[in-house]
């Protein structure tokens, strides 16, 4: 049976640093989060002029995984646990902060030198309480390493994590998280399936689609009811989407600043730990 739409959440502009503004449909005043899916930020598309200096300086995280879907341009990652990496258009990186890490991110040196378009989505994926103090880790997958699903002419959808359509995405998560990103040409119809009981979200990166006789345009996030399993969408114009379906984590969430813990005391402790140098150093 078809899943009903529970919410359509508009991505509102939010300033995250002095220089950077993102669209944030999650959390939203009408819907806080779909644990483990806590935050969705869409940055860009932004034109970078040659010679520009732009990066997000070292900052702390604890208790969750910031996951970046690079849509255009190039991004780098460097952290205090000695991980570093570069992702290009179509690639995905999955940094797990665990017990605590400092990291820096932004356009690559080549992109800043030569100029170009930068666009990405960053998703904050929570983990169970039992794993919040695990060691930090880092993984990434190129566009070519993500298997195509729901293949048909005019549809290019790639599986970054989880199991879907008989395939398995290259990126691993603590609890089941299906993430599919890609493009659907105008007029094409796609049938998506989600496990009943899972949180299921669909973000329209660009273009517009029709779901359940309702047309939803770019920068909007659809939150579906947990019941049922079928979603049928048609691209009203060339569209790009991010589909997410995740097993719920039925635990309290206390999210503050750059931390996602289970209690306010734990987030306040994380803030104090950062001030006291517990997260180490990142000279970058």
N, C-alpha and C positions, 0 to 999 in steps of 0.2 A: 504493500500500500504506500501511497505518496506521503512524504513528510510534510507537515504544515509549517508555514513560516511563523516563527514566534516573534521575532524582532527584525527590523531593518534599521541599522545604526549608521548614521552618517559620520564619515571621518572628519573630525573638526581639527583645525590647526592648533598645534601645541608647540611652544618653544621649549626645546630640551637643552640647548646651550645658548650662549650669547649669539652664535652665528647660525645655529641650525633650527629649522622648524620642520615638523612632521605632521602628517594627518593621523589622527588617532580615533578610530572607531571603537576601540576596546582598550581599557574600560570606558564605559559610557554612562551618562547620568540615568539612562533607562535600563541598563544591564551592566552589572559590574564585571563579571568574568564567567568563563566556562571552564573551571578548573579541570585539567591542567593548562588551559589556554588563557593566559592572564592579561597579556598586553599585545596589541598589534599596532605597529608604527609603519607608515608608508612615507618614505623620504624621496622627494623628487617627483618627476624628472627635473633635474637641475643642471643648467649649463655651467660648466667650469671653464673659465678662461685660462689660456696658457700662462703659467707662472703664478697662479693663485696658490695661496697657502690655506689649507683647510683640513682639520682633523679633530676628532674628539679625543681630548687628552686623557691620560690614565685615570680610570675611575674604578670603584670596587663593585663586585657583585657577590652574592651568596645565596645558595639555596634553590637555584633554578638554572635553566639553559637558555641563554639568548641565541636565537637561531636566525641567521641572515640569508635571505633569498636575494641574490644579486640579479636585478632585472636588466640594467644597462650599466655600462662602465666597468670599473674595477675597484675592488676594496681590499684592504689589508687588515690583518689582525695580528696583534702581538700582546702577550700577557706575562704576568709575573711567575707563571708555572713553566716558563720557557717554551711555550707553544707560539708558533707564528705561521702565517699562511696568507696567500693571495687568492682571491676568487674573482672570476670574470663573469660576464653576462651569462646567465643560465645556471651558474654554479651555486652551491649552498654550503654554508659552514654552520657547524653545531658546536658551540662552546658550552661545556658544562662547568658552572662556577663552583659547584660543590661547597666545601667548607669556607671558601673565600679566595678570590683572585682579583688582581688589578689587570685591566686590559685597556688597550688603546686601539682605535679603529678609524677608518676614513678612506678617502680616495688614495690610490697608489701614487707613488712618486712619478711614474710615467704619465698617469692621467693628469696630475697637477702640472707637469711640465708641458704636455702637448695639448691639454684641453680636451673636452668631450662632455658627454651626457652621463650623469650619475643618477641611478634610481635603484632603490632597494626596499624590501620589506624586512623588518625585524620583528620576530615573534618571541615572546617570553613563554617558555614551556616549563611548567612546574614539575617537581618530582615529589614522591612520597616523603614523609617525615623521616623514614628510616634511611633515606639516601642523601639527605641534605648535607651531611658532614663527610660524604665521600670525597676522595681526591679530585681536584679539577681535571678535566680532560678536553680534548679538542679533536674534531673530525670534520672532514669536508668531502664534498662530492662534486665532480665536474658535471656539466650538462650532459656529456656523453655517457657518464656512469649511471645516470638516472633512467631506468627503463621506461619506455613509452607504454601507456595504458589507453584503453578505449580507442584503439587505432582506427581511424577512417580518414578519408580524404578531407583536408581542411581542418583537421583536429590534431594538435600536437601537445599532448598532456604527458608530463613526466612525473614519476613517482620518486619522491625524495626519501620518504621514510614509511615504514609500515608495510603491510601486505595488502595487495589489491589486484584484482583481475588476474590472479594466478602468479603474480610477480612480487618481488620483495625489494623495497628501496634500500639504498646503500647505507643510510644513516640510521643509527641505533638509538633507541630511547628507553628509559626505565619502565615506562608503561606504554601500552599500544597507542601510537599516534600515526595516523595516515595523513600524509601531506602530499598534495598533487598540485603542480603549478604548470601553467602553459597557456596556449592560445587556441581560440576557436573562431573559425572564419564565419562571416555573416551568413545567416540562414542555416547553419549546421545545428543539429540537435544532438545532445549528449544525455545519456541516462547514467546517473551516478547512483551508487548503492552505499549505504552506511549501516553499520551494525546497530540494531535497535538498542536503545539505552545509552548510546554514546552521545557526547556533545558533537554537533555537526555544524560547521560554519562555512560560508562561502563569501569570499571577498572579491569584489569586482575591481580589478586594477585599472582597466581601461575598457572603453566601449560600453555596451549595455546588453543585458540578457533578459529573457522572460522566464520566470519560474512560477508555476501555479497561476497562470494567467496574469501575473503581476510583473511589470517591467521595472528592472532595477538598474540604475546607471552606475558609472564608475565612482569610486571612492566610497561605496556603501558596503557594509558587512551584513550579510543575512545570517541570522541565528535560527536554526530549525528546532522544532520540538524533538524530544528524545525518542518518541514513539515512531514506529514504522521505519522504512528503509529506503524508499525510492525517491529520487530527485530527478526530474526531467527539465532540462533547460535548453533554450534556443537562443543563439546569438542574434540579436537584432541588428548589430553591426559588428565588425571585427572586434573581438573581445580578448582580454587576458584575465585569467582568474587564479585564485588560490583557494583550493578546497582542503578543509581540515576536518578530520573526524577522530575523536580521541576518547578513550575510556575514562570516565570520570574518576577523579581522586576525591574521595569523600572524607576530606579532612579540613579543619579550619585553615583559612588563609589570612596572613597578615603581611600585606605588601606596603612597603614604604621606601621612598627614595629608590635605591638600586637593589633592594633586597626583597626576597619572597620567602617568608618563614611561616610558622604556624601560630605564633603569638606575638603580641605587641612587644613583650619583653625581649623576645628573640631578635626582633628587628632593631630595637633600641640598643641591644647588646652589639649587633653588627655595626651600627653607627659608631659606637664607642670603640670597638675593635679597630675600625678603620682609622679613627683619630689617633689611636695608640700604636699604629704601625703593624698590627697583627697580620695584615694582608700582604706584607712584604713591600718590595720596591720594584718599580718599573721605570728605568731610566730611558725614556724614549720620547 
